[in-house]
Amino acid sequence: MNAADQARSLDLAQVIASAAALVRKAFPAARANLTPWRDDPLTRAWAEAESVDLSFHFPGWNPRNQCRSMLVQLRLERAPGQAGSRPRLLGVVIRGLTYESERWRLATVGDWQPSGTHLPQPLVVDRLQQVCRELFALFDGRLDQADSADGSHDQAA
């Protein structure tokens, strides 16, 4: 579900903004989009209330990343807004996309390695894995706004 639609509380809006900032810190050339899905009946029929989806678009095809865009899907234990507190992050799926198709996918299950037809370079894989670790820390409350802006990532990409 679109991240913008899931920001139903101040706390979750701050977490979503921090998540976008984490990805932008790792990939500064990327432009964030909090509404990657269309608002039409077919898309709404497939919407997952336990997912917060963000996309990031590069200015062109990026050879290191092997994609033009990344779709970041945060899988939550429950839909935001239920039972009050911030939902726990169960997993992250990041997809590298071009206009034609999905090029690769990295999921936080197993060994956290990307799979697909055109894999990103090892430095990019390391950066993606670090973003995933920071997203888990963010949702667990171990990473606050100051930590997400400390500039600990290389700024290439």
ROSE-4610 file (N, C-alpha, C; in Angstrom, 1 decimal, always signed):
// ROSE-4610
residu = [M/M/M/N/N/N/A/A/A/A/A/A/D/D/D/Q/Q/Q/A/A/A/R/R/R/S/S/S/L/L/L/D/D/D/L/L/L/A/A/A/Q/Q/Q/V/V/V/I/I/I/A/A/A/S/S/S/A/A/A/A/A/A/A/A/A/L/L/L/V/V/V/R/R/R/K/K/K/A/A/A/F/F/F/P/P/P/A/A/A/A/A/A/R/R/R/A/A/A/N/N/N/L/L/L/T/T/T/P/P/P/W/W/W/R/R/R/D/D/D/D/D/D/P/P/P/L/L/L/T/T/T/R/R/R/A/A/A/W/W/W/A/A/A/E/E/E/A/A/A/E/E/E/S/S/S/V/V/V/D/D/D/L/L/L/S/S/S/F/F/F/H/H/H/F/F/F/P/P/P/G/G/G/W/W/W/N/N/N/P/P/P/R/R/R/N/N/N/Q/Q/Q/C/C/C/R/R/R/S/S/S/M/M/M/L/L/L/V/V/V/Q/Q/Q/L/L/L/R/R/R/L/L/L/E/E/E/R/R/R/A/A/A/P/P/P/G/G/G/Q/Q/Q/A/A/A/G/G/G/S/S/S/R/R/R/P/P/P/R/R/R/L/L/L/L/L/L/G/G/G/V/V/V/V/V/V/I/I/I/R/R/R/G/G/G/L/L/L/T/T/T/Y/Y/Y/E/E/E/S/S/S/E/E/E/R/R/R/W/W/W/R/R/R/L/L/L/A/A/A/T/T/T/V/V/V/G/G/G/D/D/D/W/W/W/Q/Q/Q/P/P/P/S/S/S/G/G/G/T/T/T/H/H/H/L/L/L/P/P/P/Q/Q/Q/P/P/P/L/L/L/V/V/V/V/V/V/D/D/D/R/R/R/L/L/L/Q/Q/Q/Q/Q/Q/V/V/V/C/C/C/R/R/R/E/E/E/L/L/L/F/F/F/A/A/A/L/L/L/F/F/F/D/D/D/G/G/G/R/R/R/L/L/L/D/D/D/Q/Q/Q/A/A/A/D/D/D/S/S/S/A/A/A/D/D/D/G/G/G/S/S/S/H/H/H/D/D/D/Q/Q/Q/A/A/A/A/A/A]
num = [1/1/1/2/2/2/3/3/3/4/4/4/5/5/5/6/6/6/7/7/7/8/8/8/9/9/9/10/10/10/11/11/11/12/12/12/13/13/13/14/14/14/15/15/15/16/16/16/17/17/17/18/18/18/19/19/19/20/20/20/21/21/21/22/22/22/23/23/23/24/24/24/25/25/25/26/26/26/27/27/27/28/28/28/29/29/29/30/30/30/31/31/31/32/32/32/33/33/33/34/34/34/35/35/35/36/36/36/37/37/37/38/38/38/39/39/39/40/40/40/41/41/41/42/42/42/43/43/43/44/44/44/45/45/45/46/46/46/47/47/47/48/48/48/49/49/49/50/50/50/51/51/51/52/52/52/53/53/53/54/54/54/55/55/55/56/56/56/57/57/57/58/58/58/59/59/59/60/60/60/61/61/61/62/62/62/63/63/63/64/64/64/65/65/65/66/66/66/67/67/67/68/68/68/69/69/69/70/70/70/71/71/71/72/72/72/73/73/73/74/74/74/75/75/75/76/76/76/77/77/77/78/78/78/79/79/79/80/80/80/81/81/81/82/82/82/83/83/83/84/84/84/85/85/85/86/86/86/87/87/87/88/88/88/89/89/89/90/90/90/91/91/91/92/92/92/93/93/93/94/94/94/95/95/95/96/96/96/97/97/97/98/98/98/99/99/99/100/100/100/101/101/101/102/102/102/103/103/103/104/104/104/105/105/105/106/106/106/107/107/107/108/108/108/109/109/109/110/110/110/111/111/111/112/112/112/113/113/113/114/114/114/115/115/115/116/116/116/117/117/117/118/118/118/119/119/119/120/120/120/121/121/121/122/122/122/123/123/123/124/124/124/125/125/125/126/126/126/127/127/127/128/128/128/129/129/129/130/130/130/131/131/131/132/132/132/133/133/133/134/134/134/135/135/135/136/136/136/137/137/137/138/138/138/139/139/139/140/140/140/141/141/141/142/142/142/143/143/143/144/144/144/145/145/145/146/146/146/147/147/147/148/148/148/149/149/149/150/150/150/151/151/151/152/152/152/153/153/153/154/154/154/155/155/155/156/156/156/157/157/157]
x = [+0.8/+0.0/+0.9/+0.5/+1.3/+1.6/+2.9/+3.3/+2.6/+2.2/+1.5/+0.1/-0.5/-1.8/-1.7/-0.5/-0.3/+0.0/+0.4/+0.8/-0.4/-1.0/-2.2/-2.0/-0.8/-0.4/+0.9/+1.1/+2.3/+3.5/+3.5/+4.6/+4.9/+3.9/+4.2/+4.6/+4.1/+4.5/+6.0/+6.4/+7.8/+8.7/+8.2/+9.0/+9.1/+8.0/+8.0/+9.0/+8.9/+9.9/+11.3/+11.6/+12.9/+13.4/+12.4/+12.8/+13.2/+12.4/+12.8/+14.1/+14.4/+15.7/+16.8/+16.6/+17.7/+18.0/+17.0/+17.3/+18.0/+17.5/+18.1/+19.6/+19.8/+21.2/+22.1/+21.7/+22.5/+22.5/+21.5/+21.4/+20.9/+21.8/+21.4/+20.9/+21.2/+20.6/+19.2/+18.7/+17.3/+16.3/+15.2/+14.1/+13.0/+12.5/+11.6/+10.1/+9.3/+7.9/+7.2/+6.3/+5.5/+4.2/+3.9/+2.7/+3.1/+3.8/+4.2/+3.0/+1.9/+0.8/-0.3/-0.9/-2.1/-3.3/-4.1/-5.4/-6.5/-6.6/-7.7/-8.3/-9.5/-10.1/-9.3/-8.6/-7.8/-6.7/-6.0/-4.9/-5.4/-6.5/-7.0/-7.4/-7.9/-8.3/-7.1/-5.9/-4.7/-3.9/-4.4/-3.6/-3.4/-2.3/-2.0/-1.8/-2.8/-2.8/-1.5/-0.9/+0.3/+1.6/+1.5/+2.7/+2.8/+4.0/+4.2/+5.2/+4.7/+5.5/+6.0/+7.3/+7.9/+8.7/+8.8/+9.7/+10.7/+11.8/+12.9/+13.3/+13.4/+13.7/+15.0/+15.8/+17.1/+17.0/+17.9/+17.7/+17.8/+18.3/+18.4/+18.8/+19.1/+19.5/+20.8/+20.9/+22.1/+22.9/+24.0/+24.7/+25.2/+25.5/+25.9/+24.7/+23.6/+22.4/+21.6/+21.9/+21.3/+19.8/+19.4/+17.9/+17.8/+16.5/+16.1/+15.4/+14.7/+13.9/+14.1/+13.8/+13.7/+12.3/+11.7/+10.5/+10.8/+10.6/+10.9/+9.6/+9.4/+8.2/+8.5/+7.9/+8.1/+7.0/+7.2/+6.2/+6.0/+4.8/+4.6/+3.8/+3.9/+3.1/+1.6/+1.2/-0.2/-0.4/-1.6/-1.8/-1.5/-1.0/-0.8/-2.1/-2.1/-3.3/-4.0/-3.7/-4.3/-3.6/-4.2/-3.6/-2.7/-2.8/-2.1/-0.7/+0.3/+1.7/+2.2/+3.4/+4.1/+4.1/+3.7/+3.8/+5.3/+5.5/+6.9/+7.1/+8.4/+8.8/+9.2/+8.5/+8.8/+9.8/+9.8/+10.7/+10.7/+11.7/+11.9/+12.1/+11.5/+11.7/+12.0/+13.2/+13.6/+13.7/+13.0/+13.1/+13.7/+14.7/+15.3/+14.5/+14.0/+13.1/+13.7/+13.3/+13.4/+12.0/+11.9/+10.6/+10.1/+11.0/+10.6/+10.2/+10.9/+10.7/+11.5/+11.2/+12.0/+13.4/+14.5/+15.8/+16.4/+16.1/+16.6/+15.7/+15.8/+15.0/+15.9/+15.9/+16.6/+15.5/+15.5/+14.5/+15.3/+14.8/+15.4/+15.0/+15.1/+15.0/+16.2/+16.6/+17.7/+19.0/+19.8/+21.1/+21.1/+19.9/+19.8/+20.5/+20.7/+21.4/+20.3/+20.7/+19.7/+19.7/+18.5/+18.3/+17.7/+18.0/+17.4/+18.3/+17.9/+18.6/+19.8/+19.7/+20.8/+21.1/+22.1/+22.3/+23.1/+22.8/+23.6/+25.0/+25.9/+27.3/+27.4/+28.5/+28.6/+28.6/+29.1/+29.1/+27.6/+26.8/+25.4/+24.6/+25.0/+24.4/+24.7/+25.9/+26.3/+25.4/+25.3/+24.5/+23.0/+22.5/+21.1/+20.9/+21.8/+21.8/+21.9/+22.7/+22.8/+21.5/+20.9/+19.6/+18.6/+18.6/+17.6/+17.9/+19.2/+19.5/+19.0/+19.2/+18.8/+17.3/+16.6/+15.1/+14.6/+15.2/+14.8/+15.1/+16.2/+16.5/+15.6/+15.2/+14.3/+12.9/+12.4/+11.1/+11.1/+12.3/+12.5/+12.7/+12.9/+13.1/+14.6/+15.5/+16.9/+17.6/+16.9/+17.5/+16.6/+17.1/+16.2/+16.6/+15.9/+16.1/+17.6/+18.3/+19.6/+20.5/+20.3/+21.1/+20.9/+19.7/+19.5/+20.1/+20.5/+21.1/+22.6/+23.3/+24.7/+25.6/+25.1/+26.0/+27.0/+26.7/+27.6/+27.8/+27.0/+27.1/+28.0/+28.6/+29.3/+28.2/+28.5/+27.4/+27.4/+28.2/+28.2/+26.9/+26.5/+25.4/+24.6]
y = [-1.2/+0.0/+1.2/+2.3/+3.5/+4.0/+4.4/+4.9/+6.1/+7.0/+8.2/+7.8/+6.8/+6.3/+5.7/+5.1/+4.4/+5.4/+6.6/+7.6/+8.1/+7.2/+7.6/+8.1/+8.1/+8.7/+9.5/+10.4/+11.2/+10.3/+9.3/+8.4/+7.7/+7.1/+6.4/+7.3/+8.5/+9.4/+9.8/+9.9/+10.2/+9.0/+7.8/+6.6/+6.4/+6.7/+6.6/+7.7/+8.9/+9.9/+9.5/+9.0/+8.5/+7.4/+6.5/+5.4/+5.9/+6.9/+7.5/+8.2/+8.8/+9.5/+8.5/+7.3/+6.3/+5.9/+5.6/+5.2/+6.3/+7.6/+8.7/+9.0/+8.7/+8.8/+7.8/+6.6/+5.6/+5.8/+6.4/+6.6/+8.0/+9.0/+10.4/+10.9/+10.2/+10.6/+10.2/+9.3/+8.8/+9.9/+9.9/+10.8/+9.9/+10.2/+9.4/+9.7/+8.6/+8.7/+7.9/+8.6/+7.9/+7.3/+7.5/+6.9/+6.2/+5.0/+4.3/+3.6/+3.4/+2.7/+3.6/+3.3/+4.0/+3.9/+4.9/+4.8/+4.4/+3.1/+2.7/+1.4/+1.0/-0.2/-1.5/-1.8/-3.0/-3.0/-1.8/-1.7/-1.8/-1.1/-1.2/-2.6/-3.4/-4.8/-5.6/-5.3/-6.0/-5.4/-4.3/-3.6/-4.4/-4.4/-5.1/-4.1/-4.2/-3.3/-3.4/-4.5/-4.8/-4.4/-3.6/-3.2/-1.7/-1.2/+0.2/+0.3/+0.8/+0.8/+2.2/+2.3/+3.5/+3.2/+4.2/+3.9/+5.1/+4.7/+5.7/+5.6/+6.8/+6.9/+7.6/+7.0/+7.6/+8.4/+9.4/+10.3/+9.5/+8.3/+7.5/+6.1/+5.3/+3.9/+4.0/+3.2/+3.3/+2.0/+1.9/+0.7/+0.0/+0.7/+0.1/-0.6/+0.1/-0.5/-1.4/-1.4/-2.2/-1.9/-0.7/-0.3/+1.2/+1.6/+3.0/+3.4/+2.4/+2.7/+1.5/+1.8/+0.7/+0.9/-0.3/-0.3/-1.0/-0.2/-0.7/-1.0/-2.3/-2.7/-3.2/-2.5/-2.8/-3.7/-4.9/-5.8/-5.7/-5.4/-5.2/-6.3/-6.5/-7.6/-7.3/-6.1/-5.8/-4.4/-4.2/-2.9/-1.7/-0.7/+0.5/+1.0/+1.6/+2.1/+1.1/-0.2/-1.2/-1.3/-1.4/-1.7/-0.6/+0.6/+1.8/+1.9/+1.1/+1.4/+1.1/+1.5/+1.3/-0.2/-0.6/-2.0/-2.5/-3.8/-4.3/-4.6/-4.4/-4.6/-6.1/-6.9/-8.3/-8.5/-7.7/-7.9/-6.8/-6.8/-5.8/-6.5/-6.0/-6.5/-5.2/-5.3/-4.2/-4.8/-4.1/-4.6/-3.5/-3.9/-3.0/-3.2/-2.0/-2.1/-1.2/-1.6/-0.7/-0.6/+0.1/+0.2/-1.1/-2.0/-3.3/-4.3/-4.4/-5.5/-5.3/-6.2/-6.3/-6.9/-6.3/-6.8/-7.6/-7.2/-8.0/-7.7/-8.6/-8.5/-8.9/-8.1/-8.5/-8.5/-9.6/-9.8/-10.1/-9.7/-10.0/-11.3/-12.3/-13.7/-14.5/-15.5/-16.3/-15.5/-15.4/-14.7/-13.3/-12.7/-11.3/-11.0/-11.9/-11.7/-11.4/-10.6/-10.3/-11.5/-11.6/-12.6/-11.9/-12.4/-11.8/-11.9/-11.2/-11.4/-10.4/-9.3/-8.3/-7.8/-8.3/-8.0/-6.7/-6.0/-4.8/-5.1/-4.2/-4.4/-4.7/-5.4/-5.7/-4.6/-3.4/-2.2/-1.8/-1.9/-1.5/-2.6/-3.8/-4.9/-4.6/-4.3/-3.9/-2.7/-1.7/-0.6/-0.9/-1.8/-2.2/-3.0/-3.9/-4.6/-3.7/-2.7/-1.8/-1.0/-0.6/+0.1/-0.8/-2.0/-3.0/-3.1/-3.2/-3.3/-2.0/-0.8/+0.4/+0.5/+0.0/+0.0/-0.8/-2.0/-2.8/-2.0/-1.4/-0.6/+0.6/+1.2/+2.3/+1.9/+0.8/+0.3/-0.2/-0.7/-1.2/+0.0/+1.2/+2.4/+2.5/+1.7/+1.9/+2.9/+3.4/+4.4/+5.6/+6.7/+7.9/+8.8/+10.0/+10.9/+11.4/+11.6/+12.0/+11.0/+9.7/+8.6/+8.5/+8.7/+8.5/+9.7/+10.7/+11.9/+12.0/+11.0/+11.1/+11.0/+10.5/+10.5/+9.4/+8.2/+7.1/+6.4/+6.6/+5.9/+6.7/+5.9/+6.6/+7.3/+8.3/+9.1/+8.7/+7.7/+7.3/+6.6/+6.6/+5.9/+6.8]
z = [+0.0/+0.0/+0.0/-0.7/-0.7/+0.7/+0.8/+2.1/+2.6/+1.6/+2.0/+2.5/+2.1/+2.6/+4.0/+4.3/+5.6/+6.7/+6.4/+7.4/+8.2/+9.0/+9.7/+11.1/+11.5/+12.8/+12.7/+13.6/+13.6/+13.7/+14.6/+14.8/+13.5/+12.8/+11.6/+10.5/+10.4/+9.4/+9.6/+10.8/+11.1/+10.7/+11.0/+10.6/+9.1/+8.4/+6.9/+6.3/+6.9/+6.4/+6.7/+7.9/+8.2/+7.3/+7.0/+6.1/+4.7/+4.2/+2.9/+3.0/+4.1/+4.3/+4.4/+5.0/+5.0/+3.6/+2.8/+1.4/+0.6/+0.8/+0.1/+0.6/+1.8/+2.3/+1.6/+1.4/+0.7/-0.8/-1.3/-2.8/-3.0/-2.9/-2.9/-4.3/-5.4/-6.7/-6.8/-6.0/-6.1/-5.6/-6.3/-5.9/-5.3/-4.1/-3.3/-3.9/-3.8/-4.2/-3.2/-2.4/-1.3/-1.8/-3.1/-3.7/-5.0/-4.9/-6.1/-6.9/-6.2/-6.8/-7.3/-8.4/-8.9/-7.9/-7.9/-7.1/-8.1/-8.4/-9.2/-8.6/-9.0/-8.4/-8.4/-9.5/-9.6/-8.6/-8.5/-7.6/-6.2/-5.9/-4.5/-4.1/-5.1/-4.8/-4.4/-4.8/-4.4/-3.3/-2.8/-1.7/-0.5/+0.1/+1.3/+2.4/+3.4/+4.5/+5.4/+5.3/+6.2/+5.5/+4.4/+3.7/+3.5/+3.7/+3.4/+2.2/+1.1/-0.1/-0.5/-0.9/-1.3/-2.6/-3.5/-4.6/-4.7/-5.4/-5.5/-7.0/-7.6/-9.1/-9.3/-10.1/-10.5/-11.7/-11.9/-13.1/-14.4/-14.5/-15.7/-15.3/-16.2/-15.9/-15.2/-14.1/-13.3/-13.4/-14.1/-14.3/-13.0/-12.0/-10.7/-10.0/-10.1/-9.5/-10.4/-11.7/-12.8/-12.8/-12.5/-12.6/-12.7/-13.0/-13.1/-11.8/-11.2/-10.0/-9.0/-7.7/-6.7/-6.0/-5.9/-5.1/-3.7/-2.6/-1.3/-0.6/-0.2/+0.4/+1.8/+2.8/+4.2/+4.7/+5.1/+5.5/+7.0/+7.5/+8.9/+9.5/+10.8/+11.5/+11.5/+11.3/+11.3/+10.6/+10.1/+9.4/+10.4/+9.9/+10.7/+11.2/+12.4/+13.0/+13.9/+13.8/+14.7/+16.0/+17.0/+18.4/+18.8/+18.3/+18.8/+18.5/+19.0/+18.8/+17.4/+17.2/+15.9/+15.6/+14.4/+14.1/+13.9/+14.2/+14.0/+12.6/+12.2/+10.8/+10.7/+9.8/+9.7/+8.6/+7.6/+6.5/+5.5/+4.6/+3.6/+2.3/+1.2/-0.1/-1.0/-1.6/-2.5/-3.9/-4.9/-6.2/-7.1/-7.9/-8.9/-10.2/-10.7/-11.9/-13.0/-14.2/-15.4/-16.0/-17.1/-17.7/-18.2/-18.6/-19.1/-18.1/-16.9/-16.0/-14.7/-13.8/-12.6/-13.0/-12.6/-12.9/-11.8/-10.5/-9.4/-8.2/-7.2/-5.9/-4.8/-3.7/-2.5/-1.4/-0.7/+0.4/+1.7/+2.8/+4.1/+4.7/+3.9/+4.3/+3.8/+4.4/+4.0/+4.1/+3.1/+3.1/+2.7/+2.4/+2.1/+0.8/-0.1/-1.4/-2.5/-3.4/-4.5/-5.5/-6.1/-7.2/-8.4/-9.5/-10.7/-11.9/-13.0/-14.3/-14.4/-13.7/-13.8/-12.4/-11.7/-10.3/-10.1/-9.1/-8.8/-8.4/-8.5/-8.1/-6.6/-6.2/-4.8/-3.8/-4.2/-3.3/-3.1/-4.1/-4.1/-3.2/-3.3/-2.5/-1.0/-0.7/+0.7/+1.2/+0.3/+0.7/+0.9/+0.1/+0.2/+1.5/+1.8/+3.1/+4.3/+4.2/+5.3/+5.5/+4.4/+4.5/+5.2/+4.8/+5.5/+7.0/+7.4/+8.8/+9.5/+8.9/+9.5/+9.6/+8.6/+8.6/+9.8/+10.0/+11.2/+12.5/+12.6/+13.8/+13.9/+12.8/+12.9/+13.5/+12.9/+13.4/+14.8/+15.3/+16.6/+17.6/+17.1/+17.9/+18.3/+17.7/+18.0/+17.2/+16.2/+15.3/+15.3/+15.8/+15.8/+14.6/+14.5/+13.4/+13.3/+14.5/+14.4/+13.8/+14.2/+13.6/+12.1/+11.6/+10.2/+9.4/+10.0/+9.3/+9.5/+10.1/+10.5/+9.3/+8.1/+6.9/+6.9/+7.6/+7.7/+6.4/+5.4/+4.1/+3.1/+2.2/+1.1/+0.2/-0.4/-1.1/-2.6/-3.0/-4.4/-4.8/-6.0/-6.6/-7.4]
